[in-house]
């Protein structure tokens, strides 16, 4: 096999921060054990290429990889992902069954480890200093992804199959954690299982569960959410609202007991009136922050919805390359890794209009994936990366 860094392309520049992390993950999980042809590194890079290109199917990926005529031109996918094998003087090709088997049997944990190893690099680069002082805050929500009828494990309804990705997303615009369940997976149970002390979770009203709120308090965590319209509560204490916050729209700040009989929980209730005169009711376990800050924190919840829309529009999560859960997890983590790499590239770019990951930035990257770059350009890019302890 030829060195895939020979005559590097923009694609290799994007992936450069990942390469040492990928090597460690492959070694850790012995991902190349008894593999003779389609090794883990080319498989990994191909999965990211598929996200950037939004490849329509696994078959289309394999066809392009096996396009030996294309290998003589600038668009050389084989060389770009490091699959330029030769045996007995002839190029090795990949068949569809080998690609399917790799997605079915090579552990998705390689992708997960790379994601979590890359995350601190990106976090240090995009960290918003103005959000400091509030502690660790995560937006939490689930999103459905349609599945084929053959994906029997992705149980949802009688007429369709779905999986649900439960995402933990921070205020710097980075996905931090993914939990995958079938379509019937409970968002409340996932959050209950993932609770960490001193973390504030911002969730929508679908997470309304008094036992969950009690669990949050017992774990020394926090929650910010909205009050259900049907909720009953008793006001235990009224807190004074400063004139400045009254002028910003805060109507009241109270300590309340929700529920009745044995199923009760004590929380803080902040009522806010917007510019159109509509009242919004916010619940939280955080009594240490100004009422206006509670309102502003919940408004950040919309960011995770924008994230869902972005990855579903710009990455390949509309068609699964594998019917197996292992392959679905590979594809989901490949999408998250691609998102982090694009976030890092946009943050380090000297092009002002690339600083936000707008559609023109994504289109530019997609158009130039096969453009040649100088090795010293990649070295200079790596030198811009932050040092993570």
N, C-alpha and C positions, 0 to 999 in steps of 0.2 A: 504494500500500500504506500502511496506517495504521501508525503507530509502535507496535511490539509492546510497548513499555514503558508505553503508556497504560493506566491502570487495571491495574497489575501484580498478579500472583498469586504465591502461594508458589513456584510453579515458577520464575518469573523471579528470585525472591530466591535460590533454590538455584543458579541458573545465573549469577548476577551476577558472581562472580569469574572466570568463563570468557569473558565477552563480549569484552574487549579481546584476549584470547589467540586467540579464534576469528577475529576480524577479521584479525589478523596471519597466521594459518594460511591463511585463504582467499586473501588477497593473495599470499602466498608461493607457493602452488601454483596460482594463477590458476584457482581452482575454479569461478568463475562465467563462464569464457570461453565465449562463444557459447551461453549459457543464457538463455532468454527467460521462463521461468515458475517452475520449481521451483529456486530459488536455493540456494546452499550453506548459508546460515545457517538458514533454515527446515528444511532437510533435516537438519542437525546437531541442532537442537533437537528435531525430531520423533523422531530416533533415541534421544535420551535420555528423552523422554516415554515411548516404547515400553518402555524398560527399567523405568522407575518404575511404569508401569501393568501391566507384564507382558502387553502386548497379544498376543493369541492368533495374529495373522497380519498380514501386510502389507496384505491386503485389508481387514481390520477397521480398521487405521489410516487407510487412504485413505477408507473410508466415513465415519469420524468427522470427518475433515478436511473432507469435502464436505457434511457435515450442516448445511445453511444454516438449518434451523429451530433447531438447537442453538446456532447463532451468536447467536441472539436471547436466549439464556438465560445463566446463570452459567457453564455448562460450554462455554466458547467456545475450542475448540482452535485454530481459525484465528487468532484474535487473539493467543492465548498464545504461539504459535511464530513469529508474524510472517508468516503467509501470507494475510493479509486483503487480497488483491488484488481490484481492480475494473477491468474493461475494458468500455468502451462502456456504462457504467452498470450492468453485471451482475457479480456475484462470479465470479471465476475458480475453476474446480474442477481437481482433480488426477486424472488417470486412472491406472489400475493400471500401464499400460505405461510411463508417465513415471516413476512411482515405481520400477519395476523397473530402468529404464534408468539412473536416478540411482545406484542401489545397485551397478549393474554397472560404470558408467563413471566416476563421480566418485571421485577417488583417496582411498583409505582413509588416506593419509598426513596429510590434514587432521586426522583424528581422532587419529592417533598424535602429531602435533605438539602438539595441545591437551592430550593426556594428559601428555606429558613436560613441558610448560610449567606445567601445574597442579600437578604432583607436588611441586615444591619448596615451594609455598605450604602444602600439606597437611602435608608432612614437618616443616616448622618448627613447626607448631601441635601435632602429636601426638608429637614426638620424646620418647622416654623417657630422661631423663638417667641413670637408674640403669644403663643398658646401655653407657654410655661407657667407654672404656678397652680395649675388646676389638677395636677396629678395625672395618672394614666387614664385615658378616656378611650373607649372603643364603641363604635357603632355596630350593632348586631342586627342581622336580618337574614332571611332565607329567600332564595330565588329558585324557581322551577326551570328545568330544562327538559324538553320533550325527548322521548325515547321511542325506539322502534318496537313493534309488537314482539320481536324475537328476544327482547331484553326482559325476560320474565322476572328477574330479580328486582326490577325497577317498578315495584307495585305502586299503583295510584288509584285507578278506577277500573270499571268493567270494560270501558271502551278505549282506554289509553294508558300508556306507561309513562312515568316521569321520574326523574331524580330531583332531589332538592339539595342545593349547595347552601350550607349555613356559613356565612362569612362574618369574620370579625375584622373591622376596618377602622383605622385610626384617623385622627383629625389632620394628619399630614397628607392624607390622600393615598394611603398604602394599605392593601389587604394584608392582614397579619396572620390569619389562620383560616383554614377551610375544614369543615366537617361535612362529609357526604352521607346522605341517607336516601332511602327510596322516597317517592313522592309523599308518602304518608308520615314521614318522619316529623316528630314533634319539635318545633322550634324552642318551646319552653324547656323540654327535657335536655336538648343540646346545650342550651345556656346554663341550665342547672348543673350539668356535668362539667362545664368548662369554667365555672366561677373561680375567680382568683381574688385574693384579698387586696384591698386598696385600689381596685379598678372600678371606674364608673362606667356602667353599660347604658348606652342610649338605645332604647327600643321603642317600637310602635305599640299600639294598643292590643295587637295580637298576642302579646306576651303577658296580658293581664292575668295574673294568677296570684292570689294572696299567699299561698304556700311558697311560691317562687320568691315573692318579696321577703318573706320571713327567712328563706334560705340565704338570700342576698345579705340580709342583715347579720345572720349567724356567721357567714363567711367573711365578715368585715369588708364586704364589697359595697357598691352603691349602684343605684339605678335612677335614670331619668326617663319618664314616659308620660303618656297622656291618660287622663281619667276617662274611663268608660262612661258613656251617657247614662247607662242603667245602674251605675254604682251608687250605693247608699253609704253615707258617712256621717260622723258626728264631729263637730268642731270642738277640739279640746283647748286650743289656745289661739289667740289672734296676735300676730306679730305686727309691730308698727312698720309702715312702708314709708321710707324717706320721700320728701317732696320731689327730689330729682327722679326717683324711679316712678313715682306717680305720673310725672310729666312724660315719661317714656312709655307708659301704657300699663304698668303693673297696677292691678285693681286691689288685690288682697294677697296676704301671705299668712297661711294658717297651718297649725298642727292638727291633723285629723285622724280619726280612727275609722278605717274602712271595714265594711262587712257587718255581720250581725252574729250574735251568739258566740260560738266557739271559734268561728272562722273570721278572725279580725287581724288587722295589722295597722300599726301606727306609722304614718308617713307625713310628709310636708306637701301642702297643696298651694300652688301659686296660680292665681287667676290673672290673665293678661288680656287686654283689649287692643286689637290691632287698629290700623288707620281707618278701616271700614266699619269699625264699631262691633266687630265680631269678637266674642269672648272665647278664650282658649284656657283649658284647665290642665296644668302640668303637675305630675306627681314625682316626688323624689325622696330618697333617703338622705340626701345631703342638706344638712341644716347649717353648714358652715359658709355657704356662698350667698351673695346677694340674690334677691329674687329675680332681678333682671338677667343675671348670669345664667340662672336655670332656664329661663326662656330662650336665651341665645344658644345654650348648649343643645337644647332639643332641636332648634332650627338646623343644626349641623346634620341631623339625621337624614336630610334630603341628599347629602353627599353620597351615601351608600346606594341610593336609588340611581343617581347619576353614574356611579361606578358600574352597576349592573347593566345599564343601558350602553355604556361605553364598550365593555368587553363583549357584549352580545352583538354589537354592531361592527366592531373593528377586528375582532379575533374570530377564530373558528370554533364556535360552540353550538352551532346549529345542526351539525352533522357529526355523528360519532364514527371514528375510524375502527372502533371495536365494539362488539356487543357485550363484552365482559366488563365487570366492575373495575378490574385492574386497569383495563385500557381506558375507561372513562376517567379514572383518577389520573392516569398519565396525561390525558388530554387537558383536564382541568388545571393540573399543576403546570403543564407547559404553557397554558394561557396566562396563569398568574406570573410565571417567570418572565414571559414575554412582556407583560405589563410592567414589571419592575425594570427590565432592561430598557424599555422605551422611556420610562420615567427617568432613569439615570441618564440616558443619552440626551434627553431634552433638557435636563437640569445642567449638564456639563457643556451643552452646545453654546457656541459663540454667536449663534443666530437668534436674535431677540424673539422672532415670531415662532421659534421652536420651544420657547420656555413653557408654554402651555401645550398640552397634548391635543391640539385641535386636529380636525380631519386633514388639513393640508399637511401637517407634520407627518401623520401616518401614511398618507399617500406618497409623500416624498421618500420616506424610508422604503416603502414597498417598491417604488420605481427604481431605486438605486441599490437594492440589495446585492446585485452582482457587480456593482462598480468596483474597480480595483482601487486599493488604497496601499500606501507605502507602509512597510513594516515599522518604520520610525513613527508614522502617524498613530499606529496602534500603541506603541510604547509611550508616546506622549499622552495618549488618552488614559492609559493606565496610571500614569503619574498624577493625573488629576483626581484620582479616587481618594476618598478620605481614609484615614488610618483608623481602624476599629480595634479597640483593645480586646 
